[in-house]
Amino acid sequence: MKQDIVVIANGAPYGSESLFNALRLAIALNEQGGITLKLFLMSDAVSAALAGQAPAEGYNLRQMLEILLAQGVTIRLCKTCTDARGIT
């Protein structure tokens, strides 16, 4: 029986490593298998998937989200949070 896991991330992209670590955890959990993983982005984390970002820190959050999507992970964004930030 597969276990359902929801990772809720709310850290600002590139402001700290909290969102990066949440995505690393999600990728690692999903790669182990035996689970159904879902990712919910809220607060400032909703801006992680915006196109055109060119991060200088050496990691790319959008790319990490694309990996999770390619692995079949369901990713949802908080509608209130996206509206507040002008993201459609």
TORKOL-4160 file (C-alpha; in steps of 0.2 Angstrom, whole numbers, padded with zeros to 4 digits, m for minus):
88
<pt num="1" X="0000" Y="0000" Z="0000"/>
<pt num="2" X="0007" Y="0017" Z="m0005"/>
<pt num="3" X="0008" Y="0031" Z="0008"/>
<pt num="4" X="0002" Y="0048" Z="0003"/>
<pt num="5" X="0013" Y="0062" Z="0008"/>
<pt num="6" X="0010" Y="0081" Z="0005"/>
<pt num="7" X="0025" Y="0093" Z="0006"/>
<pt num="8" X="0019" Y="0111" Z="0010"/>
<pt num="9" X="0032" Y="0124" Z="0006"/>
<pt num="10" X="0031" Y="0142" Z="0009"/>
<pt num="11" X="0049" Y="0149" Z="0009"/>
<pt num="12" X="0054" Y="0163" Z="m0003"/>
<pt num="13" X="0064" Y="0157" Z="m0018"/>
<pt num="14" X="0082" Y="0162" Z="m0016"/>
<pt num="15" X="0080" Y="0172" Z="0000"/>
<pt num="16" X="0084" Y="0157" Z="0011"/>
<pt num="17" X="0087" Y="0139" Z="0008"/>
<pt num="18" X="0070" Y="0133" Z="0015"/>
<pt num="19" X="0061" Y="0131" Z="m0001"/>
<pt num="20" X="0077" Y="0123" Z="m0009"/>
<pt num="21" X="0078" Y="0111" Z="0005"/>
<pt num="22" X="0059" Y="0107" Z="0004"/>
<pt num="23" X="0061" Y="0103" Z="m0015"/>
<pt num="24" X="0077" Y="0092" Z="m0011"/>
<pt num="25" X="0067" Y="0082" Z="0002"/>
<pt num="26" X="0052" Y="0080" Z="m0011"/>
<pt num="27" X="0064" Y="0074" Z="m0024"/>
<pt num="28" X="0073" Y="0062" Z="m0012"/>
<pt num="29" X="0056" Y="0055" Z="m0006"/>
<pt num="30" X="0049" Y="0053" Z="m0023"/>
<pt num="31" X="0064" Y="0044" Z="m0029"/>
<pt num="32" X="0063" Y="0031" Z="m0015"/>
<pt num="33" X="0047" Y="0025" Z="m0022"/>
<pt num="34" X="0032" Y="0017" Z="m0013"/>
<pt num="35" X="0023" Y="0034" Z="m0010"/>
<pt num="36" X="0011" Y="0046" Z="m0018"/>
<pt num="37" X="0019" Y="0063" Z="m0017"/>
<pt num="38" X="0010" Y="0080" Z="m0019"/>
<pt num="39" X="0018" Y="0097" Z="m0017"/>
<pt num="40" X="0009" Y="0112" Z="m0011"/>
<pt num="41" X="0017" Y="0129" Z="m0014"/>
<pt num="42" X="0010" Y="0144" Z="m0004"/>
<pt num="43" X="0016" Y="0161" Z="0002"/>
<pt num="44" X="0032" Y="0167" Z="m0007"/>
<pt num="45" X="0035" Y="0150" Z="m0013"/>
<pt num="46" X="0023" Y="0152" Z="m0027"/>
<pt num="47" X="0035" Y="0163" Z="m0037"/>
<pt num="48" X="0048" Y="0149" Z="m0038"/>
<pt num="49" X="0041" Y="0142" Z="m0055"/>
<pt num="50" X="0041" Y="0159" Z="m0064"/>
<pt num="51" X="0049" Y="0159" Z="m0081"/>
<pt num="52" X="0064" Y="0169" Z="m0085"/>
<pt num="53" X="0073" Y="0167" Z="m0068"/>
<pt num="54" X="0092" Y="0167" Z="m0069"/>
<pt num="55" X="0098" Y="0162" Z="m0051"/>
<pt num="56" X="0116" Y="0165" Z="m0047"/>
<pt num="57" X="0117" Y="0154" Z="m0032"/>
<pt num="58" X="0120" Y="0138" Z="m0041"/>
<pt num="59" X="0103" Y="0129" Z="m0040"/>
<pt num="60" X="0088" Y="0133" Z="m0050"/>
<pt num="61" X="0071" Y="0130" Z="m0041"/>
<pt num="62" X="0061" Y="0130" Z="m0057"/>
<pt num="63" X="0072" Y="0116" Z="m0064"/>
<pt num="64" X="0069" Y="0106" Z="m0047"/>
<pt num="65" X="0050" Y="0109" Z="m0050"/>
<pt num="66" X="0052" Y="0103" Z="m0068"/>
<pt num="67" X="0060" Y="0087" Z="m0061"/>
<pt num="68" X="0046" Y="0084" Z="m0049"/>
<pt num="69" X="0033" Y="0086" Z="m0063"/>
<pt num="70" X="0043" Y="0074" Z="m0074"/>
<pt num="71" X="0042" Y="0061" Z="m0060"/>
<pt num="72" X="0023" Y="0063" Z="m0060"/>
<pt num="73" X="0022" Y="0073" Z="m0044"/>
<pt num="74" X="0006" Y="0084" Z="m0042"/>
<pt num="75" X="0011" Y="0102" Z="m0039"/>
<pt num="76" X="m0003" Y="0115" Z="m0033"/>
<pt num="77" X="m0001" Y="0133" Z="m0029"/>
<pt num="78" X="m0011" Y="0143" Z="m0016"/>
<pt num="79" X="m0024" Y="0153" Z="m0027"/>
<pt num="80" X="m0024" Y="0167" Z="m0013"/>
<pt num="81" X="m0005" Y="0168" Z="m0013"/>
<pt num="82" X="m0004" Y="0169" Z="m0032"/>
<pt num="83" X="m0017" Y="0182" Z="m0033"/>
<pt num="84" X="m0009" Y="0193" Z="m0020"/>
<pt num="85" X="0008" Y="0192" Z="m0030"/>
<pt num="86" X="0000" Y="0195" Z="m0047"/>
<pt num="87" X="0004" Y="0177" Z="m0054"/>
<pt num="88" X="m0009" Y="0170" Z="m0065"/>
